[in-house]
Amino acid sequence: MPYITVGRENSGNIELHYEDYGSGTPIICIHGYPLSGRAWEKQIPMLVELGYRVISYDRRGFGNSSQPWTGYNYDTFAEDLHMLIGALKLQEFALMGHSMGGGELARYTGKYGTSGVTKMIFVAAIPPYLRKAPDNPEGVDANVFEQIRKAVIADRPAFMAKFFEDFYNVDQLGGKRISEHDVLADWHTAVHASPRAAVECVDTWGTDFRNDLKRIDVPALVIQGDQDRIVPLKNSGARMPGMIKGCRLIVIQGAPHGLAWTHAEELNRAVSEFLGRAGRGTKVA
């Protein structure tokens, strides 16, 4: 089980767990809240078959990574990603992020630019700026984030159960595109994450990524479902093409926030068409 060390807190190292499959052009896959790198279970085989080296990792506080008390902000998340790239000596690579993972893509670009980045894929991602503000009337009311934070603090396991109902639109898709066992598996992943991270990450959803997005100068794809109850399309993905030059938006009809599982076939088709088949050890076309 491979790890890289990204820092230290008191008497222990802060380590990120990652998985590394296949060979060829690397693509780094970054999961959303409150899951782990295993959230890409239905995408990894497709990407390996296309000829990519697929690297997924667990954000600090989640999955098998360390659960420090601090560092739950996008400057630190982007630094963690940067350290992973350096540790693996990646020269040219694509990036794909779901939900919170889209924030890493944006802030990584804002801090480090796009040197080495070939393509970027935002899947139901939180950029450009999810929190409503005087200069961002398209955002979600700040009170929504505060109520979520209070609910996590009050009863984290109960919150996660309700969260996944909306994550997958279980009332509509349960027993059809998502089973109760899939939802239960994700609940177990969520409740084993850091309680501190579960609370602190809520505030990061309101991060302003607009200036970060201006630095993206590589091909970018935004994919989102029109039935996303967690990160509404109109507040997020629908705004992205106006902020990234040449960005393409694909809206998947009937798809919820957790479309990587419920609408894996549609998502995989869009991703494979955007990336194309990678040559072994060559740059993405």
N, C-alpha and C positions, 0 to 999 in steps of 0.2 A: 504494500500500500504506500505509494510515493507521497512525500510531503516536501514543501519548501518552507524555510523559516523567513518570516517577513518582519519580525520584531521580537521584543521581549517585554514581559510584564512581570514585575517583581521577581519571583524565583524561577519562572518558566519561560520557554520560548513560545512565540505566537506562530503557529504553523498552519499552512493551507494544505488541505488534502486535494489531490488532483488525480485524474485518470487520463491515460494517454494511449490512444489506439490508432492502428493503421500507419500508413506512410504516405509521403507526398507533401503537398502544400498544407501547412497547418491551418486549422480553423479552431478558434477558442470559443467555447460555448459557456455563457454565464447565465445562471439560473435566476429565477425570481423568488420573491418572498412567499412563504417561509420554507422553501424547499431546499434542495441540494442539487449537485451536478447530475444526479440520477433522473432529474426531471426531463432530461434529453433522451430518455430511453428509446423513444420511437424515432428519433432523428439520427442518432449515432450510427446505426447500421447502414442507413442510406448514405451518409456522408463518407463512411469508410469505403463503401462500394463504389462511390464516385471517384475514389482515389485521393481522399484527404486524410491527413493525420489529424485526428479529432482529439482535442484536449478540453476536458470539462473540469471545473474545480468547484469546491464548496466555498462560498463566501465566508469570511471570518464570522464566527458565531453560529454557523449552520453546518448541517451534515457532519462530516468527520473532521472538520477543521477545528482549530482551537476556539475557545469561547472566552475571549478576554472581556474585561469590563469596559474598555475604551476602544475608540477607532471606528465608531459607527457613523461615518460621514463620507461623502463622496470623494473628498480629497484623499482620504485614507484608502477607500476602496480602489480608486484609480492607481494609487501607489502600489497596492497589493498586486493588481494586475500587471503593472509595469515590472515589478520584481519577478513575477512568474515568467514573463516574457524573457527577461534577462537571464534567469536561472536556466531556462531551457534553450537559450541561445537562438531564439527564433529571429529570422531575418526578414521574411515576407510571410504574412499571415492575414487571414480574414477573421473578423469578429462577429459574433452573433449573440445578442442578449435578449432575454425575455423579461418583461416587466421591470423590476429593479435593475436587472442586468443591462437594460438599455441605458440606464444612468451611467454605468461604468463606461460604456462605449462613448457617450457624450463627454464625460469629464476626463476620460483618458485622452481624448482628442484635444480638449481644452488645455490640459497640462503638458502633453508630450507631442502633440501634433499627429500627423498621419504617416510619418516616416515608417516604412515597413508594412503599413496596413494596405491591403489590396482591395478589400470590399467590406461593407458593414451591413448587418441585417438587424433591424429593430423589430422584435416580435411583441406586440401588445405592450409597448414600452411606455415608461412614465414621462419621458421628455415630450414637449419642450419645457413646460412649466405648469405643473398640475395644480398648484395652489393659487387661488384667486388673489389678486392684488390690484391696487389702483392702476398700475400699468399693465395688468394682465386680467382683464375682465372675463376672458374665456376660461379661466381656471375654475377649480372646485372650491366651494366655500371653506375657509379655514376651520370652521367649526366641525366639519366632517372628520378632519384629521384628529382633532382633539377628542372627539367622541370615540374614535377607534382606539386611540391611545388609552383612554380610560377603561374601555372594555377589555383590552389586553391585560392591563394591570389588575382589574377586578377578578377575572377568571379566564386565564389564558387558554386552557384546554377547551372551555365552552366557546370562547371566541373563535378558535381555530375550526371547530366543527361547523359553526355558522358561516365562517369565511369560505370554507370549501364548497358549501352549498351554492354560494354566489360565484365562486371561482370557476365552477363547472356548469352553472345553471342546472343543478340537479333536478329541479322541479320539471324541467323540459327535456333534459337529455339523459337523466338517470335511467338505467336499464336499456338504453339505446346506444349512446356513444360513450357512456361512462358507467362502470359498475360500482356497487357499494363497496366492493373490495378495493378498487382503485382509490376511492375517496378515503377509506380507512387507512390504507397504506400511507397516503400523503399526510393524514392527521398524525400518524405515528412519527413521521419525519419531522413534522412541525413541532410537536410537543417535546421532542428530544433536542430541539435547538435551544440556544441560550435564551433564558427568560429576559435577560438584559437586552440582547439583540432584538428580540421580538418587540420590545417596547421602543427602543431607540430608533430602529429603522423606520418607524412610522413617520417621524419628522422628516426623514430624508426624502420622502415621496414628494414633498413640496419644494424640492431644490429647483432653482432657476438654471436651466441648461441652455438658455437661448444664445449666449455668447459662445459657449462650447460648440454648439452646432454650426456656428458660422465658420469654424475652422475645418469642417469636413470637406475635403476636396477629392474624395474617392467615390466610386459608385456606391450608392446606398439604397437599400430596400426597406420599406416599412410594411409590415403585415399585421393586420388586426381584424378581429371579428366585429361584426356590427351589433352583436348582443353582449358586448363586454360590460359587465356590471361592476367590475373592480376599477378599471381604468377606462372610463368612457371614451369611445372613439372620437367624439366631437371635441373633447378636451385634450386629446393627445395626438394619436396618429394622423388624424385628419388635418392637423396643423403643420405637420412635419415637411410636406413638400414645399411649403412656402418659406422654409428656413434652411433647407439644404439644396443647393443647386443640383438639378438633375435627379433629385430623389424620386423614386417611384413608390406609389402607394397601392397595395393590394388589400381589398376588403373582402373577407371571407364571410359569406352570408350565413347567418345562424350560429356563428362561432362565438363561444364565451371567452373569458380571459384565459382559461387553461386550454387553449386550442392546440397546443403541442401534443396533447393526448386525445382530446375529443375529435379534432379535425386534423389528425396527423397526416393523412393522405393528401389533403389539400395543401397543408403547410409544406410538406416535403416536396410536393410538385413545384410549388413556387420557389422554394429555396434552391432546388436542383437546377431549375431553369435559369435562375439568377447567377448561380455560381458556375455552372457548367462542369464538365468532367475535368478533374485536375490531372495534369501530367505528373508523374513521379518526380518529385524534387524540382518542379518548375513553378513559375509564378502563375497565379490565377489569371485567366484571360480577361 
